[in-house]
Every structure is written in structure tokens, then in C-alpha cells.
Amino acid sequence: QDTVYLSKELKKFHRFSYTFVIRLRLVNRGTKPIARCDTWIVALPNLSNSEKMDKKRHNWLKLERNSAWIDQCTSRVHSAIVFEAQLLNFIGSYIDCHLLSPGKKDWVLPLLHSTMKRFPLKKQRQLRGLHYRVIETRLVPASYQDKMIDLYSASDLLNYLKIGTDTYDLIQCGDNGVCTTKEFVMDESRSHCFLTTYGASKTVLTMIILCQTGGRNLEEFTLRDGSPYAVRSRDKVVVEGARVAKDALRSAALGIYRNSLWDVFSVTLPDTPHNVPPEANSFDELCKITCLTSLDYSNKDLSKLLEDEDLKTDWSLCCSSMKADPLFQPSWYFSPTKVSNYWHYVFFLKADDVFLTFKVTQDNGRLLEGAIVTRDTLESGDIRHRVESAQLFFVNFYLHYIWNGL
């Protein structure tokens, strides 16, 4: 909701009933929403008919007394209610309720940044009755000392995450940030982690954590599991948020590395002396970070066709025929080594964006393994469709190859 009302009934005075009303609401000012707080005291007379006739004579006197009493009530209520805490709780609740709803989230990060300016960490520690905390800190990806993350700059990793929000369970928050869709839990508190730029820096990111404390004091010290040392609850939330951020950044680094290797084998190199073909270990590395599926996956007819020994297929000759077909280009083959005593053929199907791989024995041309390599797992319906299309394409070629050999 964009507006929240709070009310408190006050005691009766001079036969008047008084209700104190607070309204918290978000008001759009251009592209940046701001939170406003309005207060009223509503006086309702409880007079009988005879008293109504006589009220004009004492009107001014009662008005003066009531006004003085209302001033006292207002000061007491203001001192009892921490309006800044209510305002911060309202902002946190508003973001929490609308974060997973449909629509753009360009307003989230500007609202969080302005909240941190209005309520820095030092001020949040002084407020009573907080149910939300906003924690902002710098994040240096190089501090993880992860070889994969260290390959790329912080800005490149963040840009890749913004492109693949659906793949990595993230929400894009404007042009400069993302947010995790899944909350992480620490000491009964629930938190969302936001990653955004840190000025123009390419090596540092800003991590913002929106934590629903559930009324817990994050400044309390608690013992960590298996450790005799007490740690502040807020620090534990930050450490857990950094771990969540590391998982996202490492996934981004793997995605960038996978795409770079994928481009190496999916592009035909001009036939010049300066172009060196890729090595077999590079393709093995690609297979480790992609999805390798059996060629006959979920296809019984293809399984029977590949297992039919009566066809006596020499797969070395079959793969050589595939290399001559422009629809199986680019193609690569790797010679046997001391470790792998087989020929390894690789073909790229551009229409389906997948690789077909065949491992063939060196002596008699027998097929050891046939597989399909995809960028992502088969959980995606689009990837399953690509696999089925590649299977159908190969079956058509293989049947024509067998027919021409009769």
C-alpha cells in the first residue's frame, strides 16, 4: 500500500472524544518518491440536547481549555511515538511488499539511497521500535580471492547479472543494480541483498541490505556456531549478504567465461597461418561449465539406431562426411593422446546453438560416446526444444548417410 494510517484514542476531556491520527504516505516527486507524515487530532463532542442549547455561552472558554489540553496531548503523543522509526518501518515495508510484484523497479535503489542519507547507520542505532534496517557497505569482489571472479572487473560482472536476471533469480532495479529474489535468513531476520555501482569505479560495488529484523536488536552480540567469540548480529547479516553476493558474482563470472569459450568454438576461423585452432583441453573446460547431454536423451528411436550393430557404421567416415557438410560448420577434431585413445569430433549447429560431439575409437571406428552440449541445463523449455531439434537434424543426416552407403 502507498498510504498507512495509525490512530490512537485519547481520554475524554470536557465531554469531547479525541482521536490522534497519523498518515504515512509516499508522494512522487518526479522520478524520486518521498515519504511524508501528516498528523491530526480529531475532536468529537458528546453533548446532550440541553447542553447543546447552552454551549454558545461557554464556547470561548471551552475552546481555550480544549486547545490547551490538545497541545498537552499532542506533545505527549509525539514524545511517545518515534515518528522517524515509523517512517523507516513504512519505507522498508513498502519495498518489501512491492519488490516481487510485476512492473519496473527503477524506484527502489533511489529510495534506498535517500533512506540511507536520511537514516545513516549511526542514527538507526539510536531509534527505538525499528522493524527494518537498511545497511549499506562497499563490496570489493577481489577480496573474495576467487580465481574465476578475479578474471573480470566488478562493472562487467554487474552488467552481466543485469542481462541474466531470470537465469540467476535476480530482479533488475534500474540501470545500475540488481536484487536477489530469495531472502536469506540470519538470527530470525529476513533480508534482501542489492548490488549496485559505486560511483564510476570498475573494481568496487555497493551492497545494500534491507533487513526485516522482526523487532530484534541487531546491535546485540551473539555467539557463532562452534565459536567462543561473540559477534554483533548486524555483522552476521552483512557477512551472510556478502556470501550471497559472492554466489551471484561467481555465477556471472562463470557465465562470461563460458560465453567466451563458446564463441571460440562456434565461429569459423579464416584459413590463414596466423589463426591457430583451439585445443582439446579448452573444449573439455567448456564441457565442465555447460550442460552435456547424451545424444539419444529421451529418444528411444535414436537409441535403437545408434545401438544397431547390423549397420556396421564406421563413425570415422561418418564424421568426415559431416565435416564436409556446411550445415555442421564450424567443426573441429582432436587427435588421440596418451590419456584419450580416441578421435574427438565437434560440430556446431548454428540454428540450435548447440554442439554435437562424437568420441570414436582409433582402431575400428566404433562410437564410444555421442553427446549434445548446451549453454544451460535442460530445466528450460527452450533448451529442451533445442536438444530435440538437434536430435532430429542429426537423425535425418544419419539416415541419408546410411541410405547412400547401401
C-alpha positions as CSV (number, residue, x, y, z in Angstrom):
1,Q,0.0,0.0,0.0
2,D,1.1,3.6,-0.7
3,T,-0.6,5.0,2.4
4,V,-0.7,3.8,6.0
5,Y,-2.9,5.3,8.8
6,L,-2.2,5.0,12.5
7,S,-4.7,6.0,15.1
8,K,-4.9,6.2,18.9
9,E,-7.9,7.1,21.0
10,L,-7.2,9.6,23.8
11,K,-9.1,10.1,27.0
12,K,-12.2,12.2,27.1
13,F,-12.0,15.8,28.2
14,H,-14.9,18.2,28.8
15,R,-17.2,15.7,27.2
16,F,-15.2,15.6,24.0
17,S,-13.7,12.4,22.5
18,Y,-10.3,12.8,20.9
19,T,-8.5,10.6,18.4
20,F,-4.9,11.1,17.3
21,V,-4.4,10.2,13.6
22,I,-1.1,9.7,11.7
23,R,-0.8,9.3,8.0
24,L,2.3,8.0,6.3
25,R,2.4,8.1,2.5
26,L,4.7,8.1,-0.5
27,V,4.5,11.1,-2.8
28,N,6.0,11.0,-6.3
29,R,8.3,14.0,-6.9
30,G,9.5,13.4,-10.5
31,T,11.3,10.1,-10.6
32,K,12.1,10.1,-6.8
33,P,9.3,9.2,-4.4
34,I,9.5,10.8,-0.9
35,A,7.7,9.8,2.3
36,R,5.5,12.3,4.1
37,C,4.0,12.2,7.6
38,D,0.8,14.1,8.5
39,T,-0.9,14.2,11.9
40,W,-4.3,15.3,13.1
41,I,-6.3,15.4,16.4
42,V,-10.0,14.9,15.8
43,A,-12.4,16.1,18.5
44,L,-15.9,14.7,18.6
45,P,-18.4,16.3,21.1
46,N,-20.5,14.1,23.3
47,L,-23.2,16.6,24.3
48,S,-26.9,16.1,25.2
49,N,-29.7,18.2,23.6
50,S,-29.9,20.5,26.7
51,E,-26.2,21.1,26.7
52,K,-26.2,22.0,23.1
53,M,-28.6,24.9,23.8
54,D,-26.2,26.2,26.4
55,K,-22.9,25.6,24.6
56,K,-22.7,29.1,23.0
57,R,-22.3,30.9,26.3
58,H,-19.3,28.8,27.2
59,N,-18.0,28.3,23.7
60,W,-14.9,30.5,24.0
61,L,-14.0,29.3,27.5
62,K,-14.2,25.7,26.5
63,L,-12.4,26.3,23.3
64,E,-9.5,27.9,25.2
65,R,-9.4,25.0,27.7
66,N,-9.7,22.3,25.0
67,S,-6.9,24.0,22.9
68,A,-4.6,23.9,25.9
69,W,-5.4,20.3,26.6
70,I,-4.9,19.3,23.0
71,D,-1.5,20.9,23.0
72,Q,-0.6,18.8,26.0
73,C,-1.9,15.6,24.4
74,T,0.0,16.3,21.2
75,S,3.3,16.8,22.9
76,R,2.8,13.6,25.0
77,V,1.9,11.6,21.9
78,H,4.8,13.0,19.9
79,S,7.2,12.1,22.7
80,A,5.7,8.5,23.0
81,I,5.8,7.8,19.2
82,V,9.1,7.7,17.4
83,F,8.0,9.1,14.1
84,E,11.3,8.6,12.4
85,A,11.2,4.9,13.3
86,Q,7.7,4.6,12.0
87,L,8.8,6.3,8.7
88,L,11.7,3.9,8.3
89,N,9.5,1.0,9.0
90,F,7.0,2.2,6.5
91,I,9.7,2.6,3.8
92,G,11.0,-0.9,4.5
93,S,7.6,-2.4,4.5
94,Y,6.7,-0.7,1.2
95,I,9.8,-2.0,-0.6
96,D,9.3,-5.5,0.9
97,C,5.7,-5.7,-0.3
98,H,6.3,-4.3,-3.8
99,L,9.7,-5.9,-4.6
100,L,8.4,-9.1,-6.1
101,S,5.3,-7.6,-7.7
102,P,5.2,-7.1,-11.5
103,G,6.5,-3.9,-13.1
104,K,9.7,-2.0,-13.2
105,K,11.7,-1.4,-10.0
106,D,13.6,1.7,-11.1
107,W,12.4,3.5,-7.9
108,V,13.9,1.0,-5.4
109,L,17.6,1.9,-5.4
110,P,17.0,5.7,-5.3
111,L,14.6,5.2,-2.4
112,L,17.2,3.1,-0.6
113,H,20.0,5.6,-1.2
114,S,17.8,8.5,0.1
115,T,16.8,6.5,3.1
116,M,20.5,5.9,4.0
117,K,21.2,9.6,3.7
118,R,18.2,10.4,6.0
119,F,18.9,7.5,8.3
120,P,22.6,6.6,8.4
121,L,23.6,3.6,10.4
122,K,24.5,5.7,13.5
123,K,21.1,7.2,13.6
124,Q,19.4,3.9,13.1
125,R,21.1,2.5,16.2
126,Q,19.5,5.4,18.2
127,L,15.9,4.8,17.1
128,R,13.5,2.7,19.1
129,G,10.9,0.4,17.6
130,L,12.7,-0.3,14.3
131,H,11.4,-3.4,12.4
132,Y,13.6,-2.7,9.3
133,R,17.2,-1.8,9.0
134,V,19.0,-0.6,5.9
135,I,22.7,-1.4,5.8
136,E,25.0,-0.1,3.0
137,T,28.6,-1.1,2.6
138,R,31.3,-1.2,-0.1
139,L,32.0,-4.6,-1.7
140,V,35.3,-5.4,-3.4
141,P,35.0,-8.6,-5.5
142,A,38.8,-9.0,-5.4
143,S,38.6,-9.6,-1.7
144,Y,36.9,-12.9,-2.2
145,Q,40.2,-14.2,-3.7
146,D,38.3,-16.3,-6.2
147,K,40.2,-17.1,-9.4
148,M,37.1,-17.0,-11.5
149,I,35.8,-13.7,-10.1
150,D,39.2,-12.1,-10.5
151,L,39.1,-12.6,-14.2
152,Y,36.6,-9.8,-14.7
153,S,36.0,-6.3,-13.4
154,A,33.2,-5.6,-10.9
155,S,31.4,-3.5,-13.5
156,D,31.5,-6.3,-16.1
157,L,30.1,-8.8,-13.5
158,L,27.3,-6.4,-12.6
159,N,26.4,-5.8,-16.2
160,Y,26.2,-9.5,-16.9
161,L,23.9,-10.0,-13.9
162,K,21.6,-7.3,-15.2
163,I,21.3,-9.1,-18.5
164,G,20.6,-12.6,-17.0
165,T,18.2,-11.7,-14.1
166,D,15.8,-14.5,-14.9
167,T,18.6,-17.1,-15.1
168,Y,20.1,-16.1,-11.7
169,D,16.9,-15.4,-9.7
170,L,17.5,-11.7,-9.6
171,I,15.4,-8.5,-10.1
172,Q,16.8,-5.6,-12.2
173,C,16.5,-2.4,-10.2
174,G,17.0,0.3,-12.8
175,D,20.1,0.6,-15.0
176,N,22.6,0.3,-12.2
177,G,21.6,-2.5,-9.9
178,V,20.0,-5.9,-9.2
179,C,18.4,-7.5,-6.2
180,T,18.1,-11.2,-5.1
181,T,14.6,-12.6,-5.3
182,K,15.2,-15.1,-2.5
183,E,15.6,-13.8,1.0
184,F,18.4,-15.0,3.3
185,V,17.7,-15.7,6.9
186,M,20.1,-14.9,9.8
187,D,19.2,-14.9,13.5
188,E,15.5,-14.9,12.7
189,S,15.8,-11.8,10.5
190,R,15.0,-11.9,6.7
191,S,17.0,-9.8,4.3
192,H,17.2,-8.9,0.6
193,C,20.6,-8.1,-0.9
194,F,21.0,-5.3,-3.5
195,L,24.1,-4.8,-5.7
196,T,24.8,-1.6,-7.5
197,T,27.6,0.6,-8.8
198,Y,30.0,2.5,-6.5
199,G,30.3,5.8,-8.4
200,A,32.4,5.3,-11.6
201,S,34.6,2.6,-10.0
202,K,35.2,-0.6,-12.0
203,T,36.6,-2.5,-9.1
204,V,34.2,-1.7,-6.2
205,L,30.4,-2.3,-5.9
206,T,27.9,-1.1,-3.4
207,M,26.0,-3.7,-1.4
208,I,22.7,-2.6,0.3
209,I,20.9,-5.0,2.6
210,L,17.2,-4.4,3.5
211,C,16.7,-6.4,6.7
212,Q,13.4,-7.1,8.4
213,T,14.5,-7.6,12.0
214,G,11.2,-8.7,13.4
215,G,11.9,-6.4,16.4
216,R,15.3,-7.9,17.2
217,N,18.1,-5.5,18.1
218,L,20.9,-6.1,15.5
219,E,23.4,-4.4,17.8
220,E,23.2,-7.3,20.3
221,F,26.1,-9.7,20.4
222,T,25.5,-13.4,19.9
223,L,27.7,-16.5,19.8
224,R,28.5,-18.0,16.4
225,D,28.0,-21.7,15.9
226,G,31.0,-23.6,17.3
227,S,32.9,-20.4,18.2
228,P,33.6,-19.0,21.7
229,Y,33.6,-15.4,20.4
230,A,30.5,-13.2,20.3
231,V,29.6,-11.4,17.1
232,R,27.2,-8.5,16.6
233,S,24.0,-9.6,14.8
234,R,24.4,-6.8,12.3
235,D,27.8,-8.1,11.3
236,K,26.5,-11.6,10.8
237,V,23.8,-10.2,8.5
238,V,26.5,-8.3,6.5
239,V,28.7,-11.4,6.2
240,E,25.8,-13.5,5.0
241,G,24.9,-10.8,2.5
242,A,28.4,-10.9,1.2
243,R,28.2,-14.6,0.8
244,V,25.0,-14.3,-1.2
245,A,26.7,-11.6,-3.4
246,K,29.7,-13.8,-3.9
247,D,27.5,-16.6,-5.3
248,A,25.9,-14.2,-7.7
249,L,29.2,-12.7,-8.8
250,R,30.7,-16.2,-9.3
251,S,27.8,-17.2,-11.4
252,A,28.2,-14.1,-13.5
253,A,32.0,-14.9,-13.9
254,L,31.2,-18.4,-15.0
255,G,28.7,-17.2,-17.5
256,I,31.1,-14.7,-19.0
257,Y,33.9,-17.3,-19.2
258,R,31.5,-19.9,-20.7
259,N,30.4,-17.5,-23.4
260,S,33.9,-16.6,-24.3
261,L,34.8,-20.3,-24.7
262,W,31.6,-20.9,-26.6
263,D,32.5,-18.1,-29.1
264,V,35.9,-19.7,-29.7
265,F,34.4,-23.0,-31.0
266,S,31.2,-21.6,-32.6
267,V,33.0,-19.2,-35.0
268,T,34.7,-20.4,-38.2
269,L,38.3,-19.2,-38.4
270,P,39.7,-17.9,-41.7
271,D,42.2,-20.3,-43.2
272,T,45.3,-18.2,-42.6
273,P,48.7,-19.1,-41.0
274,H,48.0,-16.7,-38.1
275,N,44.9,-18.5,-36.9
276,V,45.7,-21.3,-34.5
277,P,42.8,-23.8,-33.9
278,P,41.6,-24.2,-30.3
279,E,43.0,-27.0,-28.2
280,A,41.1,-30.0,-26.9
281,N,41.6,-29.1,-23.3
282,S,39.7,-25.8,-24.0
283,F,36.7,-27.8,-25.2
284,D,36.9,-30.1,-22.2
285,E,36.9,-27.0,-20.0
286,L,33.8,-25.8,-21.8
287,C,32.0,-29.1,-21.2
288,K,32.7,-28.8,-17.5
289,I,30.8,-25.4,-17.2
290,T,28.0,-26.2,-19.6
291,C,25.4,-29.0,-19.9
292,L,26.5,-32.2,-21.5
293,T,23.5,-34.4,-22.6
294,S,23.6,-37.8,-24.2
295,L,22.9,-37.7,-27.9
296,D,19.9,-40.1,-27.5
297,Y,18.5,-38.4,-24.5
298,S,14.8,-39.2,-24.1
299,N,14.7,-40.6,-27.7
300,K,14.2,-44.4,-27.8
301,D,14.2,-44.5,-31.6
302,L,17.6,-42.8,-31.8
303,S,19.0,-45.1,-29.1
304,K,18.0,-48.2,-31.2
305,L,19.5,-46.6,-34.3
306,L,22.8,-45.9,-32.5
307,E,22.9,-49.4,-30.9
308,D,22.2,-51.3,-34.1
309,E,25.3,-53.3,-34.8
310,D,24.0,-54.6,-38.1
311,L,24.5,-51.2,-39.7
312,K,28.3,-51.6,-39.1
313,T,28.8,-47.8,-39.2
314,D,32.4,-46.6,-39.4
315,W,31.9,-43.5,-37.4
316,S,35.3,-42.0,-38.5
317,L,33.9,-42.0,-42.1
318,C,30.5,-40.7,-40.9
319,C,32.1,-37.8,-39.0
320,S,34.3,-37.0,-42.0
321,S,31.1,-36.8,-44.1
322,M,29.6,-34.4,-41.5
323,K,32.7,-32.2,-41.7
324,A,32.1,-31.8,-45.4
325,D,28.5,-30.7,-44.8
326,P,28.3,-26.8,-44.5
327,L,25.3,-27.3,-42.0
328,F,27.7,-28.8,-39.5
329,Q,30.1,-25.9,-39.5
330,P,32.3,-24.9,-37.8
331,S,33.7,-28.3,-37.0
332,W,36.8,-29.5,-35.0
333,Y,38.5,-32.7,-34.4
334,F,41.1,-33.6,-31.9
335,S,43.7,-36.3,-32.3
336,P,44.2,-39.2,-29.8
337,T,46.5,-38.6,-26.9
338,K,48.1,-40.8,-24.3
339,V,45.3,-40.1,-22.0
340,S,42.4,-40.3,-24.5
341,N,42.9,-43.0,-27.1
342,Y,40.1,-41.8,-29.4
343,W,39.2,-39.3,-32.1
344,H,37.1,-36.4,-30.8
345,Y,34.8,-34.7,-33.3
346,V,33.0,-31.5,-32.5
347,F,30.3,-29.9,-34.7
348,F,28.4,-26.7,-34.2
349,L,24.7,-26.4,-35.2
350,K,24.2,-22.7,-35.6
351,A,20.4,-22.9,-35.9
352,D,20.0,-24.6,-32.5
353,D,23.1,-23.0,-30.8
354,V,24.4,-26.4,-29.6
355,F,27.4,-28.6,-30.2
356,L,27.4,-32.3,-31.3
357,T,30.3,-34.3,-30.1
358,F,31.5,-37.8,-31.0
359,K,34.2,-39.9,-29.5
360,V,35.3,-42.5,-31.9
361,T,37.8,-45.4,-31.4
362,Q,41.1,-45.1,-33.2
363,D,41.3,-48.7,-34.5
364,N,37.9,-49.7,-35.7
365,G,35.8,-46.5,-35.9
366,R,33.4,-47.6,-33.2
367,L,31.3,-44.9,-31.4
368,L,32.3,-44.5,-27.8
369,E,30.1,-41.6,-26.9
370,G,27.7,-39.2,-28.6
371,A,26.6,-36.0,-26.8
372,I,24.9,-32.6,-27.2
373,V,26.4,-29.6,-25.4
374,T,24.1,-26.7,-24.5
375,R,24.8,-23.5,-22.7
376,D,22.3,-24.1,-19.9
377,T,20.6,-27.0,-18.2
378,L,17.5,-28.9,-19.6
379,E,15.3,-27.3,-17.0
380,S,14.5,-24.6,-19.6
381,G,11.8,-25.5,-22.1
382,D,13.7,-23.6,-24.8
383,I,16.9,-25.7,-24.2
384,R,14.9,-29.0,-24.4
385,H,13.4,-27.8,-27.7
386,R,17.0,-27.1,-29.0
387,V,18.1,-30.6,-28.0
388,E,15.1,-32.2,-29.7
389,S,15.7,-30.1,-32.8
390,A,19.4,-31.1,-32.9
391,Q,18.5,-34.8,-32.5
392,L,16.0,-34.6,-35.4
393,F,18.6,-32.8,-37.6
394,F,21.2,-35.5,-36.9
395,V,18.8,-38.4,-37.4
396,N,17.9,-37.0,-40.9
397,F,21.6,-36.8,-41.8
398,Y,22.4,-40.2,-40.4
399,L,19.6,-41.9,-42.3
400,H,20.7,-40.3,-45.6
401,Y,24.3,-41.3,-44.9
402,I,23.2,-45.0,-44.3
403,W,21.0,-44.9,-47.4
404,N,23.8,-43.6,-49.6
405,G,26.1,-46.3,-48.3
406,L,23.8,-49.2,-49.3
